[in-house]
Amino acid sequence: MACRQARPKRTLIRLVRTAAGQVEVDTTGKQAGRGAYLCADAACWELALKRDRLARALRARLVPEDVQRLAAYAATLPRQQPGP
């Protein structure tokens, strides 16, 4: 969603907006709610949060707690080197 590169679905991380309106990382890939996918690259996550792309894709307003939690998760992800 943020880097706009096509990747196999199994390599992406699904985020979901639950019925309660909370945004969570969906580790199972089967949680009910509106979903969006991001690659497992910290830079991609930072871009999605910074430019509000994630909120648009999930059709939700991200509260500061959601942004903080997702940014903390993104900090655990590796930074991938750009390809040649």
N, CA, C and O atoms as a Maestro MAE file, in Angstrom:
{
 s_m_m2io_version
 :::
 2.0.0
}

f_m_ct {
 s_m_title
 :::
 protein
 m_atom[336] {
  # First column is atom index #
  i_m_mmod_type
  r_m_x_coord
  r_m_y_coord
  r_m_z_coord
  i_m_residue_number
  s_m_chain_name
  s_m_pdb_residue_name
  s_m_pdb_atom_name
  i_m_atomic_number
  :::
  1 25 0.821 -1.187 0.000 1 A "MET " " N  " 7
  2 3 0.000 0.000 0.000 1 A "MET " " CA " 6
  3 2 0.872 1.261 0.000 1 A "MET " " C  " 6
  4 15 0.580 2.203 -0.736 1 A "MET " " O  " 8
  5 25 1.907 1.295 0.789 2 A "ALA " " N  " 7
  6 3 2.721 2.506 0.865 2 A "ALA " " CA " 6
  7 2 3.796 2.548 -0.215 2 A "ALA " " C  " 6
  8 15 3.995 3.580 -0.856 2 A "ALA " " O  " 8
  9 25 4.494 1.421 -0.419 3 A "CYS " " N  " 7
  10 3 5.581 1.419 -1.398 3 A "CYS " " CA " 6
  11 2 5.073 1.098 -2.807 3 A "CYS " " C  " 6
  12 15 5.789 1.297 -3.788 3 A "CYS " " O  " 8
  13 25 3.845 0.606 -2.901 4 A "ARG " " N  " 7
  14 3 3.177 0.310 -4.166 4 A "ARG " " CA " 6
  15 2 3.902 -0.732 -5.011 4 A "ARG " " C  " 6
  16 15 3.839 -0.690 -6.240 4 A "ARG " " O  " 8
  17 25 4.581 -1.654 -4.364 5 A "GLN " " N  " 7
  18 3 5.236 -2.746 -5.076 5 A "GLN " " CA " 6
  19 2 4.400 -3.998 -4.919 5 A "GLN " " C  " 6
  20 15 3.912 -4.294 -3.828 5 A "GLN " " O  " 8
  21 25 4.234 -4.735 -6.005 6 A "ALA " " N  " 7
  22 3 3.491 -5.988 -5.955 6 A "ALA " " CA " 6
  23 2 4.366 -7.057 -5.310 6 A "ALA " " C  " 6
  24 15 5.514 -7.260 -5.704 6 A "ALA " " O  " 8
  25 25 3.807 -7.732 -4.317 7 A "ARG " " N  " 7
  26 3 4.522 -8.790 -3.608 7 A "ARG " " CA " 6
  27 2 3.557 -9.932 -3.348 7 A "ARG " " C  " 6
  28 15 2.343 -9.726 -3.352 7 A "ARG " " O  " 8
  29 25 4.071 -11.123 -3.125 8 A "PRO " " N  " 7
  30 3 3.189 -12.238 -2.776 8 A "PRO " " CA " 6
  31 2 2.446 -11.949 -1.469 8 A "PRO " " C  " 6
  32 15 3.020 -11.398 -0.529 8 A "PRO " " O  " 8
  33 25 1.188 -12.318 -1.421 9 A "LYS " " N  " 7
  34 3 0.347 -12.017 -0.265 9 A "LYS " " CA " 6
  35 2 0.924 -12.565 1.039 9 A "LYS " " C  " 6
  36 15 0.792 -11.938 2.090 9 A "LYS " " O  " 8
  37 25 1.552 -13.709 0.975 10 A "ARG " " N  " 7
  38 3 2.111 -14.333 2.176 10 A "ARG " " CA " 6
  39 2 3.269 -13.548 2.772 10 A "ARG " " C  " 6
  40 15 3.618 -13.757 3.934 10 A "ARG " " O  " 8
  41 25 3.871 -12.653 2.004 11 A "THR " " N  " 7
  42 3 4.984 -11.856 2.522 11 A "THR " " CA " 6
  43 2 4.510 -10.544 3.128 11 A "THR " " C  " 6
  44 15 5.308 -9.802 3.701 11 A "THR " " O  " 8
  45 25 3.217 -10.251 3.008 12 A "LEU " " N  " 7
  46 3 2.666 -8.997 3.517 12 A "LEU " " CA " 6
  47 2 2.067 -9.179 4.905 12 A "LEU " " C  " 6
  48 15 1.738 -10.293 5.312 12 A "LEU " " O  " 8
  49 25 1.932 -8.084 5.615 13 A "ILE " " N  " 7
  50 3 1.325 -8.079 6.944 13 A "ILE " " CA " 6
  51 2 -0.030 -7.403 6.835 13 A "ILE " " C  " 6
  52 15 -0.139 -6.294 6.314 13 A "ILE " " O  " 8
  53 25 -1.063 -8.077 7.329 14 A "ARG " " N  " 7
  54 3 -2.419 -7.545 7.240 14 A "ARG " " CA " 6
  55 2 -2.746 -6.734 8.484 14 A "ARG " " C  " 6
  56 15 -2.469 -7.146 9.610 14 A "ARG " " O  " 8
  57 25 -3.333 -5.590 8.253 15 A "LEU " " N  " 7
  58 3 -3.869 -4.754 9.329 15 A "LEU " " CA " 6
  59 2 -5.372 -4.742 9.160 15 A "LEU " " C  " 6
  60 15 -5.875 -4.794 8.038 15 A "LEU " " O  " 8
  61 25 -6.083 -4.674 10.248 16 A "VAL " " N  " 7
  62 3 -7.535 -4.741 10.185 16 A "VAL " " CA " 6
  63 2 -8.158 -3.679 11.090 16 A "VAL " " C  " 6
  64 15 -7.661 -3.390 12.179 16 A "VAL " " O  " 8
  65 25 -9.264 -3.107 10.605 17 A "ARG " " N  " 7
  66 3 -10.082 -2.226 11.436 17 A "ARG " " CA " 6
  67 2 -11.196 -3.104 11.982 17 A "ARG " " C  " 6
  68 15 -12.008 -3.633 11.223 17 A "ARG " " O  " 8
  69 25 -11.232 -3.255 13.279 18 A "THR " " N  " 7
  70 3 -12.221 -4.126 13.910 18 A "THR " " CA " 6
  71 2 -13.580 -3.434 13.958 18 A "THR " " C  " 6
  72 15 -13.703 -2.252 13.638 18 A "THR " " O  " 8
  73 25 -14.597 -4.193 14.365 19 A "ALA " " N  " 7
  74 3 -15.948 -3.637 14.492 19 A "ALA " " CA " 6
  75 2 -15.984 -2.521 15.539 19 A "ALA " " C  " 6
  76 15 -16.822 -1.622 15.467 19 A "ALA " " O  " 8
  77 25 -15.083 -2.584 16.497 20 A "ALA " " N  " 7
  78 3 -14.999 -1.549 17.531 20 A "ALA " " CA " 6
  79 2 -14.277 -0.297 17.035 20 A "ALA " " C  " 6
  80 15 -14.225 0.709 17.744 20 A "ALA " " O  " 8
  81 25 -13.718 -0.351 15.817 21 A "GLY " " N  " 7
  82 3 -13.047 0.808 15.245 21 A "GLY " " CA " 6
  83 2 -11.567 0.871 15.551 21 A "GLY " " C  " 6
  84 15 -10.896 1.832 15.176 21 A "GLY " " O  " 8
  85 25 -11.051 -0.139 16.225 22 A "GLN " " N  " 7
  86 3 -9.634 -0.166 16.569 22 A "GLN " " CA " 6
  87 2 -8.835 -0.781 15.425 22 A "GLN " " C  " 6
  88 15 -9.324 -1.686 14.749 22 A "GLN " " O  " 8
  89 25 -7.628 -0.308 15.202 23 A "VAL " " N  " 7
  90 3 -6.764 -0.835 14.146 23 A "VAL " " CA " 6
  91 2 -5.729 -1.744 14.794 23 A "VAL " " C  " 6
  92 15 -5.038 -1.348 15.733 23 A "VAL " " O  " 8
  93 25 -5.631 -2.981 14.274 24 A "GLU " " N  " 7
  94 3 -4.732 -3.971 14.845 24 A "GLU " " CA " 6
  95 2 -3.974 -4.703 13.753 24 A "GLU " " C  " 6
  96 15 -4.403 -4.744 12.600 24 A "GLU " " O  " 8
  97 25 -2.841 -5.279 14.131 25 A "VAL " " N  " 7
  98 3 -2.105 -6.168 13.242 25 A "VAL " " CA " 6
  99 2 -2.811 -7.516 13.303 25 A "VAL " " C  " 6
  100 15 -3.027 -8.064 14.384 25 A "VAL " " O  " 8
  101 25 -3.168 -8.044 12.147 26 A "ASP " " N  " 7
  102 3 -3.874 -9.321 12.060 26 A "ASP " " CA " 6
  103 2 -2.865 -10.419 11.744 26 A "ASP " " C  " 6
  104 15 -2.525 -10.642 10.582 26 A "ASP " " O  " 8
  105 25 -2.391 -11.098 12.773 27 A "THR " " N  " 7
  106 3 -1.370 -12.126 12.582 27 A "THR " " CA " 6
  107 2 -1.918 -13.377 11.908 27 A "THR " " C  " 6
  108 15 -1.163 -14.108 11.267 27 A "THR " " O  " 8
  109 25 -3.216 -13.638 12.040 28 A "THR " " N  " 7
  110 3 -3.815 -14.827 11.434 28 A "THR " " CA " 6
  111 2 -4.219 -14.586 9.986 28 A "THR " " C  " 6
  112 15 -4.285 -15.529 9.197 28 A "THR " " O  " 8
  113 25 -4.490 -13.340 9.631 29 A "GLY " " N  " 7
  114 3 -4.947 -13.014 8.289 29 A "GLY " " CA " 6
  115 2 -6.417 -13.323 8.078 29 A "GLY " " C  " 6
  116 15 -6.914 -13.252 6.954 29 A "GLY " " O  " 8
  117 25 -7.119 -13.667 9.155 30 A "LYS " " N  " 7
  118 3 -8.523 -14.072 9.033 30 A "LYS " " CA " 6
  119 2 -9.452 -13.277 9.934 30 A "LYS " " C  " 6
  120 15 -10.641 -13.582 10.013 30 A "LYS " " O  " 8
  121 25 -8.945 -12.287 10.598 31 A "GLN " " N  " 7
  122 3 -9.763 -11.504 11.518 31 A "GLN " " CA " 6
  123 2 -10.823 -10.724 10.741 31 A "GLN " " C  " 6
  124 15 -10.556 -10.211 9.654 31 A "GLN " " O  " 8
  125 25 -12.019 -10.641 11.305 32 A "ALA " " N  " 7
  126 3 -13.115 -9.926 10.651 32 A "ALA " " CA " 6
  127 2 -12.871 -8.429 10.690 32 A "ALA " " C  " 6
  128 15 -12.368 -7.894 11.679 32 A "ALA " " O  " 8
  129 25 -13.228 -7.766 9.616 33 A "GLY " " N  " 7
  130 3 -13.097 -6.317 9.543 33 A "GLY " " CA " 6
  131 2 -12.434 -5.901 8.244 33 A "GLY " " C  " 6
  132 15 -11.977 -6.742 7.468 33 A "GLY " " O  " 8
  133 25 -12.386 -4.605 8.015 34 A "ARG " " N  " 7
  134 3 -11.768 -4.076 6.803 34 A "ARG " " CA " 6
  135 2 -10.260 -4.190 6.925 34 A "ARG " " C  " 6
  136 15 -9.684 -3.763 7.925 34 A "ARG " " O  " 8
  137 25 -9.617 -4.761 5.918 35 A "GLY " " N  " 7
  138 3 -8.186 -5.003 5.988 35 A "GLY " " CA " 6
  139 2 -7.385 -4.219 4.975 35 A "GLY " " C  " 6
  140 15 -7.905 -3.744 3.965 35 A "GLY " " O  " 8
  141 25 -6.105 -4.098 5.272 36 A "ALA " " N  " 7
  142 3 -5.133 -3.479 4.375 36 A "ALA " " CA " 6
  143 2 -3.812 -4.211 4.592 36 A "ALA " " C  " 6
  144 15 -3.566 -4.760 5.666 36 A "ALA " " O  " 8
  145 25 -2.973 -4.216 3.572 37 A "TYR " " N  " 7
  146 3 -1.717 -4.959 3.640 37 A "TYR " " CA " 6
  147 2 -0.523 -4.028 3.485 37 A "TYR " " C  " 6
  148 15 -0.531 -3.101 2.675 37 A "TYR " " O  " 8
  149 25 0.500 -4.301 4.285 38 A "LEU " " N  " 7
  150 3 1.773 -3.590 4.187 38 A "LEU " " CA " 6
  151 2 2.892 -4.613 4.124 38 A "LEU " " C  " 6
  152 15 2.776 -5.703 4.684 38 A "LEU " " O  " 8
  153 25 3.980 -4.262 3.441 39 A "CYS " " N  " 7
  154 3 5.114 -5.180 3.405 39 A "CYS " " CA " 6
  155 2 5.846 -5.132 4.748 39 A "CYS " " C  " 6
  156 15 5.620 -4.229 5.554 39 A "CYS " " O  " 8
  157 25 6.702 -6.084 4.973 40 A "ALA " " N  " 7
  158 3 7.402 -6.199 6.248 40 A "ALA " " CA " 6
  159 2 8.670 -5.347 6.259 40 A "ALA " " C  " 6
  160 15 9.749 -5.828 6.607 40 A "ALA " " O  " 8
  161 25 8.532 -4.102 5.882 41 A "ASP " " N  " 7
  162 3 9.644 -3.165 5.839 41 A "ASP " " CA " 6
  163 2 9.271 -1.957 6.702 41 A "ASP " " C  " 6
  164 15 8.231 -1.335 6.487 41 A "ASP " " O  " 8
  165 25 10.107 -1.633 7.661 42 A "ALA " " N  " 7
  166 3 9.821 -0.533 8.585 42 A "ALA " " CA " 6
  167 2 9.600 0.787 7.841 42 A "ALA " " C  " 6
  168 15 8.741 1.579 8.229 42 A "ALA " " O  " 8
  169 25 10.362 1.023 6.786 43 A "ALA " " N  " 7
  170 3 10.225 2.271 6.027 43 A "ALA " " CA " 6
  171 2 8.847 2.376 5.372 43 A "ALA " " C  " 6
  172 15 8.273 3.463 5.295 43 A "ALA " " O  " 8
  173 25 8.325 1.258 4.906 44 A "CYS " " N  " 7
  174 3 7.000 1.238 4.287 44 A "CYS " " CA " 6
  175 2 5.931 1.609 5.331 44 A "CYS " " C  " 6
  176 15 5.011 2.375 5.043 44 A "CYS " " O  " 8
  177 25 6.065 1.067 6.520 45 A "TRP " " N  " 7
  178 3 5.108 1.360 7.588 45 A "TRP " " CA " 6
  179 2 5.164 2.834 7.987 45 A "TRP " " C  " 6
  180 15 4.130 3.471 8.186 45 A "TRP " " O  " 8
  181 25 6.379 3.368 8.100 46 A "GLU " " N  " 7
  182 3 6.531 4.777 8.465 46 A "GLU " " CA " 6
  183 2 5.877 5.673 7.426 46 A "GLU " " C  " 6
  184 15 5.213 6.650 7.770 46 A "GLU " " O  " 8
  185 25 6.065 5.343 6.167 47 A "LEU " " N  " 7
  186 3 5.460 6.115 5.080 47 A "LEU " " CA " 6
  187 2 3.934 6.039 5.139 47 A "LEU " " C  " 6
  188 15 3.255 7.052 4.965 47 A "LEU " " O  " 8
  189 25 3.398 4.853 5.383 48 A "ALA " " N  " 7
  190 3 1.947 4.671 5.449 48 A "ALA " " CA " 6
  191 2 1.342 5.467 6.599 48 A "ALA " " C  " 6
  192 15 0.261 6.038 6.455 48 A "ALA " " O  " 8
  193 25 2.023 5.509 7.730 49 A "LEU " " N  " 7
  194 3 1.511 6.257 8.884 49 A "LEU " " CA " 6
  195 2 1.693 7.761 8.693 49 A "LEU " " C  " 6
  196 15 0.815 8.549 9.044 49 A "LEU " " O  " 8
  197 25 2.825 8.149 8.140 50 A "LYS " " N  " 7
  198 3 3.134 9.566 7.965 50 A "LYS " " CA " 6
  199 2 2.203 10.243 6.960 50 A "LYS " " C  " 6
  200 15 1.745 11.363 7.188 50 A "LYS " " O  " 8
  201 25 1.928 9.567 5.857 51 A "ARG " " N  " 7
  202 3 1.105 10.165 4.805 51 A "ARG " " CA " 6
  203 2 -0.369 9.811 4.923 51 A "ARG " " C  " 6
  204 15 -1.147 10.087 4.010 51 A "ARG " " O  " 8
  205 25 -0.760 9.209 6.028 52 A "ASP " " N  " 7
  206 3 -2.160 8.881 6.317 52 A "ASP " " CA " 6
  207 2 -2.751 7.882 5.320 52 A "ASP " " C  " 6
  208 15 -3.971 7.804 5.171 52 A "ASP " " O  " 8
  209 25 -1.904 7.126 4.647 53 A "ARG " " N  " 7
  210 3 -2.384 6.146 3.668 53 A "ARG " " CA " 6
  211 2 -3.108 4.988 4.345 53 A "ARG " " C  " 6
  212 15 -4.067 4.441 3.800 53 A "ARG " " O  " 8
  213 25 -2.650 4.626 5.515 54 A "LEU " " N  " 7
  214 3 -3.274 3.525 6.228 54 A "LEU " " CA " 6
  215 2 -4.697 3.884 6.638 54 A "LEU " " C  " 6
  216 15 -5.606 3.066 6.491 54 A "LEU " " O  " 8
  217 25 -4.897 5.068 7.140 55 A "ALA " " N  " 7
  218 3 -6.238 5.509 7.531 55 A "ALA " " CA " 6
  219 2 -7.182 5.523 6.329 55 A "ALA " " C  " 6
  220 15 -8.344 5.133 6.442 55 A "ALA " " O  " 8
  221 25 -6.686 5.967 5.195 56 A "ARG " " N  " 7
  222 3 -7.507 5.990 3.989 56 A "ARG " " CA " 6
  223 2 -7.869 4.587 3.530 56 A "ARG " " C  " 6
  224 15 -9.012 4.327 3.153 56 A "ARG " " O  " 8
  225 25 -6.904 3.689 3.562 57 A "ALA " " N  " 7
  226 3 -7.150 2.320 3.104 57 A "ALA " " CA " 6
  227 2 -8.139 1.592 4.017 57 A "ALA " " C  " 6
  228 15 -8.948 0.789 3.552 57 A "ALA " " O  " 8
  229 25 -8.069 1.876 5.303 58 A "LEU " " N  " 7
  230 3 -8.965 1.229 6.259 58 A "LEU " " CA " 6
  231 2 -10.279 1.987 6.445 58 A "LEU " " C  " 6
  232 15 -11.189 1.532 7.138 58 A "LEU " " O  " 8
  233 25 -10.349 3.141 5.814 59 A "ARG " " N  " 7
  234 3 -11.535 4.007 5.959 59 A "ARG " " CA " 6
  235 2 -11.841 4.244 7.433 59 A "ARG " " C  " 6
  236 15 -12.963 4.055 7.903 59 A "ARG " " O  " 8
  237 25 -10.809 4.661 8.132 60 A "ALA " " N  " 7
  238 3 -10.928 4.885 9.575 60 A "ALA " " CA " 6
  239 2 -10.028 6.046 9.973 60 A "ALA " " C  " 6
  240 15 -9.056 6.370 9.291 60 A "ALA " " O  " 8
  241 25 -10.369 6.642 11.064 61 A "ARG " " N  " 7
  242 3 -9.514 7.674 11.630 61 A "ARG " " CA " 6
  243 2 -8.623 6.999 12.660 61 A "ARG " " C  " 6
  244 15 -9.112 6.339 13.577 61 A "ARG " " O  " 8
  245 25 -7.326 7.164 12.507 62 A "LEU " " N  " 7
  246 3 -6.393 6.560 13.450 62 A "LEU " " CA " 6
  247 2 -6.212 7.478 14.653 62 A "LEU " " C  " 6
  248 15 -5.822 8.637 14.515 62 A "LEU " " O  " 8
  249 25 -6.500 6.944 15.822 63 A "VAL " " N  " 7
  250 3 -6.297 7.714 17.050 63 A "VAL " " CA " 6
  251 2 -4.822 7.626 17.415 63 A "VAL " " C  " 6
  252 15 -4.138 6.699 16.982 63 A "VAL " " O  " 8
  253 25 -4.322 8.566 18.199 64 A "PRO " " N  " 7
  254 3 -2.895 8.557 18.545 64 A "PRO " " CA " 6
  255 2 -2.408 7.240 19.161 64 A "PRO " " C  " 6
  256 15 -1.260 6.847 18.954 64 A "PRO " " O  " 8
  257 25 -3.265 6.568 19.907 65 A "GLU " " N  " 7
  258 3 -2.870 5.291 20.514 65 A "GLU " " CA " 6
  259 2 -2.620 4.240 19.432 65 A "GLU " " C  " 6
  260 15 -1.674 3.459 19.531 65 A "GLU " " O  " 8
  261 25 -3.473 4.220 18.394 66 A "ASP " " N  " 7
  262 3 -3.286 3.288 17.282 66 A "ASP " " CA " 6
  263 2 -1.976 3.578 16.563 66 A "ASP " " C  " 6
  264 15 -1.202 2.666 16.274 66 A "ASP " " O  " 8
  265 25 -1.734 4.842 16.278 67 A "VAL " " N  " 7
  266 3 -0.518 5.244 15.568 67 A "VAL " " CA " 6
  267 2 0.708 4.863 16.389 67 A "VAL " " C  " 6
  268 15 1.686 4.349 15.846 67 A "VAL " " O  " 8
  269 25 0.661 5.109 17.674 68 A "GLN " " N  " 7
  270 3 1.785 4.789 18.551 68 A "GLN " " CA " 6
  271 2 2.043 3.276 18.584 68 A "GLN " " C  " 6
  272 15 3.192 2.840 18.515 68 A "GLN " " O  " 8
  273 25 0.988 2.489 18.687 69 A "ARG " " N  " 7
  274 3 1.111 1.037 18.732 69 A "ARG " " CA " 6
  275 2 1.658 0.487 17.417 69 A "ARG " " C  " 6
  276 15 2.513 -0.399 17.416 69 A "ARG " " O  " 8
  277 25 1.160 1.019 16.295 70 A "LEU " " N  " 7
  278 3 1.624 0.567 14.986 70 A "LEU " " CA " 6
  279 2 3.068 1.008 14.724 70 A "LEU " " C  " 6
  280 15 3.841 0.270 14.113 70 A "LEU " " O  " 8
  281 25 3.429 2.198 15.182 71 A "ALA " " N  " 7
  282 3 4.806 2.667 15.029 71 A "ALA " " CA " 6
  283 2 5.758 1.803 15.858 71 A "ALA " " C  " 6
  284 15 6.877 1.524 15.427 71 A "ALA " " O  " 8
  285 25 5.320 1.382 17.037 72 A "ALA " " N  " 7
  286 3 6.141 0.497 17.864 72 A "ALA " " CA " 6
  287 2 6.322 -0.850 17.177 72 A "ALA " " C  " 6
  288 15 7.409 -1.425 17.222 72 A "ALA " " O  " 8
  289 25 5.269 -1.359 16.543 73 A "TYR " " N  " 7
  290 3 5.374 -2.616 15.802 73 A "TYR " " CA " 6
  291 2 6.321 -2.447 14.622 73 A "TYR " " C  " 6
  292 15 7.140 -3.324 14.350 73 A "TYR " " O  " 8
  293 25 6.213 -1.328 13.923 74 A "ALA " " N  " 7
  294 3 7.076 -1.063 12.763 74 A "ALA " " CA " 6
  295 2 8.540 -0.997 13.176 74 A "ALA " " C  " 6
  296 15 9.418 -1.370 12.398 74 A "ALA " " O  " 8
  297 25 8.816 -0.529 14.386 75 A "ALA " " N  " 7
  298 3 10.194 -0.436 14.868 75 A "ALA " " CA " 6
  299 2 10.825 -1.813 15.038 75 A "ALA " " C  " 6
  300 15 12.051 -1.927 15.054 75 A "ALA " " O  " 8
  301 25 10.021 -2.852 15.165 76 A "THR " " N  " 7
  302 3 10.545 -4.210 15.306 76 A "THR " " CA " 6
  303 2 10.833 -4.851 13.949 76 A "THR " " C  " 6
  304 15 11.465 -5.906 13.887 76 A "THR " " O  " 8
  305 25 10.381 -4.232 12.878 77 A "LEU " " N  " 7
  306 3 10.574 -4.786 11.533 77 A "LEU " " CA " 6
  307 2 11.932 -4.373 10.969 77 A "LEU " " C  " 6
  308 15 12.449 -3.311 11.313 77 A "LEU " " O  " 8
  309 25 12.510 -5.206 10.107 78 A "PRO " " N  " 7
  310 3 13.794 -4.851 9.488 78 A "PRO " " CA " 6
  311 2 13.609 -3.792 8.413 78 A "PRO " " C  " 6
  312 15 12.538 -3.653 7.822 78 A "PRO " " O  " 8
  313 25 14.668 -3.060 8.181 79 A "ARG " " N  " 7
  314 3 14.693 -2.110 7.058 79 A "ARG " " CA " 6
  315 2 15.332 -2.822 5.881 79 A "ARG " " C  " 6
  316 15 16.479 -3.263 5.952 79 A "ARG " " O  " 8
  317 25 14.574 -2.929 4.795 80 A "GLN " " N  " 7
  318 3 15.098 -3.615 3.615 80 A "GLN " " CA " 6
  319 2 15.852 -2.621 2.748 80 A "GLN " " C  " 6
  320 15 15.490 -1.449 2.642 80 A "GLN " " O  " 8
  321 25 16.883 -3.113 2.151 81 A "GLN " " N  " 7
  322 3 17.683 -2.282 1.255 81 A "GLN " " CA " 6
  323 2 16.969 -2.160 -0.083 81 A "GLN " " C  " 6
  324 15 16.400 -3.142 -0.560 81 A "GLN " " O  " 8
  325 25 16.983 -0.992 -0.698 82 A "PRO " " N  " 7
  326 3 16.355 -0.857 -2.018 82 A "PRO " " CA " 6
  327 2 17.073 -1.717 -3.045 82 A "PRO " " C  " 6
  328 15 18.294 -1.874 -3.014 82 A "PRO " " O  " 8
  329 25 16.284 -2.263 -3.947 83 A "GLY " " N  " 7
  330 3 16.836 -3.124 -4.987 83 A "GLY " " CA " 6
  331 2 17.616 -2.339 -6.029 83 A "GLY " " C  " 6
  332 15 17.485 -1.117 -6.097 83 A "GLY " " O  " 8
  333 25 18.435 -3.020 -6.853 84 A "PRO " " N  " 7
  334 3 19.245 -2.319 -7.871 84 A "PRO " " CA " 6
  335 2 18.423 -1.787 -9.007 84 A "PRO " " C  " 6
  336 15 18.966 -1.179 -9.930 84 A "PRO " " O  " 8
  :::
 }
 m_bond[335] {
  # First column is bond index #
  i_m_from
  i_m_to
  i_m_order
  :::
  1 1 2 1
  2 2 3 1
  3 3 4 2
  4 3 5 1
  5 5 6 1
  6 6 7 1
  7 7 8 2
  8 7 9 1
  9 9 10 1
  10 10 11 1
  11 11 12 2
  12 11 13 1
  13 13 14 1
  14 14 15 1
  15 15 16 2
  16 15 17 1
  17 17 18 1
  18 18 19 1
  19 19 20 2
  20 19 21 1
  21 21 22 1
  22 22 23 1
  23 23 24 2
  24 23 25 1
  25 25 26 1
  26 26 27 1
  27 27 28 2
  28 27 29 1
  29 29 30 1
  30 30 31 1
  31 31 32 2
  32 31 33 1
  33 33 34 1
  34 34 35 1
  35 35 36 2
  36 35 37 1
  37 37 38 1
  38 38 39 1
  39 39 40 2
  40 39 41 1
  41 41 42 1
  42 42 43 1
  43 43 44 2
  44 43 45 1
  45 45 46 1
  46 46 47 1
  47 47 48 2
  48 47 49 1
  49 49 50 1
  50 50 51 1
  51 51 52 2
  52 51 53 1
  53 53 54 1
  54 54 55 1
  55 55 56 2
  56 55 57 1
  57 57 58 1
  58 58 59 1
  59 59 60 2
  60 59 61 1
  61 61 62 1
  62 62 63 1
  63 63 64 2
  64 63 65 1
  65 65 66 1
  66 66 67 1
  67 67 68 2
  68 67 69 1
  69 69 70 1
  70 70 71 1
  71 71 72 2
  72 71 73 1
  73 73 74 1
  74 74 75 1
  75 75 76 2
  76 75 77 1
  77 77 78 1
  78 78 79 1
  79 79 80 2
  80 79 81 1
  81 81 82 1
  82 82 83 1
  83 83 84 2
  84 83 85 1
  85 85 86 1
  86 86 87 1
  87 87 88 2
  88 87 89 1
  89 89 90 1
  90 90 91 1
  91 91 92 2
  92 91 93 1
  93 93 94 1
  94 94 95 1
  95 95 96 2
  96 95 97 1
  97 97 98 1
  98 98 99 1
  99 99 100 2
  100 99 101 1
  101 101 102 1
  102 102 103 1
  103 103 104 2
  104 103 105 1
  105 105 106 1
  106 106 107 1
  107 107 108 2
  108 107 109 1
  109 109 110 1
  110 110 111 1
  111 111 112 2
  112 111 113 1
  113 113 114 1
  114 114 115 1
  115 115 116 2
  116 115 117 1
  117 117 118 1
  118 118 119 1
  119 119 120 2
  120 119 121 1
  121 121 122 1
  122 122 123 1
  123 123 124 2
  124 123 125 1
  125 125 126 1
  126 126 127 1
  127 127 128 2
  128 127 129 1
  129 129 130 1
  130 130 131 1
  131 131 132 2
  132 131 133 1
  133 133 134 1
  134 134 135 1
  135 135 136 2
  136 135 137 1
  137 137 138 1
  138 138 139 1
  139 139 140 2
  140 139 141 1
  141 141 142 1
  142 142 143 1
  143 143 144 2
  144 143 145 1
  145 145 146 1
  146 146 147 1
  147 147 148 2
  148 147 149 1
  149 149 150 1
  150 150 151 1
  151 151 152 2
  152 151 153 1
  153 153 154 1
  154 154 155 1
  155 155 156 2
  156 155 157 1
  157 157 158 1
  158 158 159 1
  159 159 160 2
  160 159 161 1
  161 161 162 1
  162 162 163 1
  163 163 164 2
  164 163 165 1
  165 165 166 1
  166 166 167 1
  167 167 168 2
  168 167 169 1
  169 169 170 1
  170 170 171 1
  171 171 172 2
  172 171 173 1
  173 173 174 1
  174 174 175 1
  175 175 176 2
  176 175 177 1
  177 177 178 1
  178 178 179 1
  179 179 180 2
  180 179 181 1
  181 181 182 1
  182 182 183 1
  183 183 184 2
  184 183 185 1
  185 185 186 1
  186 186 187 1
  187 187 188 2
  188 187 189 1
  189 189 190 1
  190 190 191 1
  191 191 192 2
  192 191 193 1
  193 193 194 1
  194 194 195 1
  195 195 196 2
  196 195 197 1
  197 197 198 1
  198 198 199 1
  199 199 200 2
  200 199 201 1
  201 201 202 1
  202 202 203 1
  203 203 204 2
  204 203 205 1
  205 205 206 1
  206 206 207 1
  207 207 208 2
  208 207 209 1
  209 209 210 1
  210 210 211 1
  211 211 212 2
  212 211 213 1
  213 213 214 1
  214 214 215 1
  215 215 216 2
  216 215 217 1
  217 217 218 1
  218 218 219 1
  219 219 220 2
  220 219 221 1
  221 221 222 1
  222 222 223 1
  223 223 224 2
  224 223 225 1
  225 225 226 1
  226 226 227 1
  227 227 228 2
  228 227 229 1
  229 229 230 1
  230 230 231 1
  231 231 232 2
  232 231 233 1
  233 233 234 1
  234 234 235 1
  235 235 236 2
  236 235 237 1
  237 237 238 1
  238 238 239 1
  239 239 240 2
  240 239 241 1
  241 241 242 1
  242 242 243 1
  243 243 244 2
  244 243 245 1
  245 245 246 1
  246 246 247 1
  247 247 248 2
  248 247 249 1
  249 249 250 1
  250 250 251 1
  251 251 252 2
  252 251 253 1
  253 253 254 1
  254 254 255 1
  255 255 256 2
  256 255 257 1
  257 257 258 1
  258 258 259 1
  259 259 260 2
  260 259 261 1
  261 261 262 1
  262 262 263 1
  263 263 264 2
  264 263 265 1
  265 265 266 1
  266 266 267 1
  267 267 268 2
  268 267 269 1
  269 269 270 1
  270 270 271 1
  271 271 272 2
  272 271 273 1
  273 273 274 1
  274 274 275 1
  275 275 276 2
  276 275 277 1
  277 277 278 1
  278 278 279 1
  279 279 280 2
  280 279 281 1
  281 281 282 1
  282 282 283 1
  283 283 284 2
  284 283 285 1
  285 285 286 1
  286 286 287 1
  287 287 288 2
  288 287 289 1
  289 289 290 1
  290 290 291 1
  291 291 292 2
  292 291 293 1
  293 293 294 1
  294 294 295 1
  295 295 296 2
  296 295 297 1
  297 297 298 1
  298 298 299 1
  299 299 300 2
  300 299 301 1
  301 301 302 1
  302 302 303 1
  303 303 304 2
  304 303 305 1
  305 305 306 1
  306 306 307 1
  307 307 308 2
  308 307 309 1
  309 309 310 1
  310 310 311 1
  311 311 312 2
  312 311 313 1
  313 313 314 1
  314 314 315 1
  315 315 316 2
  316 315 317 1
  317 317 318 1
  318 318 319 1
  319 319 320 2
  320 319 321 1
  321 321 322 1
  322 322 323 1
  323 323 324 2
  324 323 325 1
  325 325 326 1
  326 326 327 1
  327 327 328 2
  328 327 329 1
  329 329 330 1
  330 330 331 1
  331 331 332 2
  332 331 333 1
  333 333 334 1
  334 334 335 1
  335 335 336 2
  :::
 }
}
